[in-house]
Amino acid sequence: MGEQFRFYRFYYSLFGATGFMAMIFYLVQLPSRALFEPGSGSRIAGSVISLIGFVIMAICIVKYFSQMSGIKGWIEINATNKLMITGIHKMVRHPLYSGTFIFIWGLLLLFPGMSLLISDLIITIYTLIGVRLEEQKLEKEFGEAYKLYKREVPMLIPKLRIAGSVLQ
């Protein structure tokens, strides 16, 4: 890719975000066989769960926007990545993916259609495969520091701490 390589992440992020939002918009509009009739409880739960997922996603995007989006490649010629281990990254290694899962599965409570269920399953499987590949890349990029981080922090589901014990 030559000189354009430093911009690939920006184009990839722009394409990915636009495609993800367009797909979600399309799916909630698409006529689909209902899995169940949503009541007020499911609508409230779906709204709260989706909002929590959206907030987690927003926090992550704001936290490392320039690095993740590829804008850093436009600003710095020799842009380097930093291992994120502060804030929300102390609870899970991939909070953006965790937030995405919370968001899309919460939407299913709001719009309980077969097409959204199938999409959520595809997105989940695709992302879980992608996370494994990303983990390999991060180990190569950050070496022992990432291996230590990987041993101490769960991948997607935070550990629950209850009165001195840890549940996972």
C-alpha positions as CSV (number, residue, x, y, z in Angstrom):
1,M,0.0,0.0,0.0
2,G,3.0,2.3,0.3
3,E,2.4,5.7,1.7
4,Q,-1.4,5.1,1.8
5,F,-0.8,2.3,4.5
6,R,-0.9,4.8,7.3
7,F,-4.4,5.9,6.2
8,Y,-5.9,2.4,5.8
9,R,-7.2,2.4,9.5
10,F,-9.1,5.6,8.9
11,Y,-10.8,4.3,5.8
12,Y,-11.5,0.9,7.4
13,S,-13.0,2.6,10.5
14,L,-15.2,4.9,8.4
15,F,-16.4,2.0,6.2
16,G,-17.0,-0.2,9.3
17,A,-18.9,2.4,11.3
18,T,-21.1,3.5,8.4
19,G,-21.8,-0.1,7.4
20,F,-22.6,-1.2,11.0
21,M,-25.0,1.7,11.6
22,A,-26.7,1.3,8.1
23,M,-27.1,-2.5,8.8
24,I,-28.7,-1.9,12.2
25,F,-31.0,0.8,10.8
26,Y,-32.0,-1.5,7.9
27,L,-32.5,-4.5,10.2
28,V,-34.9,-2.7,12.6
29,Q,-36.9,-1.5,9.6
30,L,-37.0,-4.9,7.8
31,P,-40.3,-6.8,8.1
32,S,-39.4,-10.0,10.0
33,R,-41.2,-12.7,11.9
34,A,-41.5,-11.7,15.5
35,L,-39.8,-13.9,18.1
36,F,-42.2,-12.6,20.7
37,E,-44.5,-9.7,21.3
38,P,-42.5,-7.0,23.1
39,G,-44.2,-5.7,26.3
40,S,-43.3,-2.7,28.4
41,G,-40.9,-4.8,30.4
42,S,-39.0,-5.9,27.4
43,R,-39.0,-2.4,25.9
44,I,-37.6,-0.9,29.1
45,A,-35.0,-3.7,29.5
46,G,-34.0,-3.4,25.9
47,S,-33.7,0.4,26.1
48,V,-31.6,0.3,29.2
49,I,-29.4,-2.6,28.0
50,S,-28.9,-0.9,24.6
51,L,-28.2,2.4,26.2
52,I,-25.5,0.8,28.4
53,G,-23.9,-0.8,25.4
54,F,-24.0,2.4,23.4
55,V,-22.4,4.3,26.3
56,I,-19.6,1.8,26.6
57,M,-19.0,2.0,22.9
58,A,-19.0,5.8,23.0
59,I,-16.5,5.8,25.9
60,C,-14.2,3.5,24.0
61,I,-14.4,5.5,20.8
62,V,-13.7,8.7,22.6
63,K,-10.9,7.2,24.6
64,Y,-8.9,6.0,21.6
65,F,-10.6,7.8,18.7
66,S,-7.4,9.1,17.0
67,Q,-5.6,5.8,17.3
68,M,-8.6,3.6,16.3
69,S,-10.0,5.8,13.5
70,G,-6.7,6.2,11.7
71,I,-6.6,10.0,12.1
72,K,-3.4,9.6,14.1
73,G,-1.8,8.4,10.9
74,W,-2.6,11.7,9.2
75,I,-1.3,13.8,12.1
76,E,1.9,11.8,12.9
77,I,4.0,10.2,10.2
78,N,5.4,7.5,12.6
79,A,2.2,7.0,14.6
80,T,2.6,4.2,17.2
81,N,-0.1,2.5,19.1
82,K,-0.2,2.4,22.9
83,L,-1.4,-0.5,25.0
84,M,-4.6,0.7,26.7
85,I,-4.8,-0.7,30.2
86,T,-6.5,2.2,32.1
87,G,-10.1,3.1,32.8
88,I,-12.6,0.6,31.3
89,H,-9.7,-1.4,30.0
90,K,-8.9,-2.5,33.6
91,M,-12.2,-4.5,33.5
92,V,-12.1,-6.1,30.1
93,R,-9.4,-6.2,27.3
94,H,-11.9,-5.4,24.5
95,P,-14.6,-3.1,26.0
96,L,-15.6,-1.8,22.5
97,Y,-16.6,-5.3,21.5
98,S,-18.3,-5.9,24.9
99,G,-20.3,-2.7,24.5
100,T,-21.2,-3.7,20.9
101,F,-22.5,-7.1,22.1
102,I,-24.6,-5.4,24.9
103,F,-26.0,-2.9,22.4
104,I,-27.0,-5.3,19.7
105,W,-28.4,-8.0,22.0
106,G,-30.4,-5.2,23.9
107,L,-31.8,-4.1,20.6
108,L,-33.2,-7.6,20.2
109,L,-35.4,-7.0,23.2
110,L,-36.7,-3.8,21.5
111,F,-37.1,-5.2,18.0
112,P,-37.5,-9.0,18.5
113,G,-37.4,-10.1,14.9
114,M,-35.8,-13.2,13.4
115,S,-33.7,-11.0,11.0
116,L,-32.1,-9.2,14.0
117,L,-31.5,-12.4,15.8
118,I,-29.7,-13.8,12.8
119,S,-27.7,-10.6,12.4
120,D,-26.8,-10.6,16.1
121,L,-25.6,-14.2,15.9
122,I,-23.5,-13.4,12.8
123,I,-22.0,-10.2,14.3
124,T,-21.2,-12.1,17.5
125,I,-19.5,-15.1,15.8
126,Y,-17.6,-12.8,13.4
127,T,-16.4,-10.6,16.2
128,L,-15.4,-13.5,18.4
129,I,-13.2,-14.8,15.5
130,G,-11.8,-11.3,15.0
131,V,-11.0,-10.9,18.7
132,R,-8.9,-14.1,18.6
133,L,-7.0,-12.7,15.6
134,E,-6.6,-9.3,17.2
135,E,-5.2,-11.0,20.4
136,Q,-2.5,-12.6,18.3
137,K,-1.6,-9.3,16.7
138,L,-1.5,-7.5,20.1
139,E,0.8,-10.2,21.5
140,K,3.2,-9.6,18.6
141,E,2.9,-5.9,18.9
142,F,3.2,-5.5,22.7
143,G,4.9,-8.8,23.7
144,E,5.2,-9.7,27.3
145,A,3.3,-6.6,28.4
146,Y,0.2,-7.8,26.6
147,K,0.7,-11.4,27.8
148,L,0.7,-10.1,31.4
149,Y,-2.4,-7.9,30.7
150,K,-4.1,-10.9,29.1
151,R,-3.5,-13.1,32.2
152,E,-4.9,-10.4,34.6
153,V,-7.9,-9.0,32.6
154,P,-10.7,-10.9,31.1
155,M,-11.3,-10.7,27.4
156,L,-15.0,-9.6,27.2
157,I,-16.9,-10.3,30.4
158,P,-15.7,-8.5,33.5
159,K,-15.0,-10.4,36.7
160,L,-17.7,-9.8,39.4
161,R,-16.2,-9.0,42.8
162,I,-18.5,-10.0,45.7
163,A,-17.2,-9.5,49.2
164,G,-13.7,-10.5,48.6
165,S,-14.3,-13.3,46.1
166,V,-14.1,-13.1,42.4
167,L,-16.7,-14.6,40.1
168,Q,-16.1,-14.9,36.4
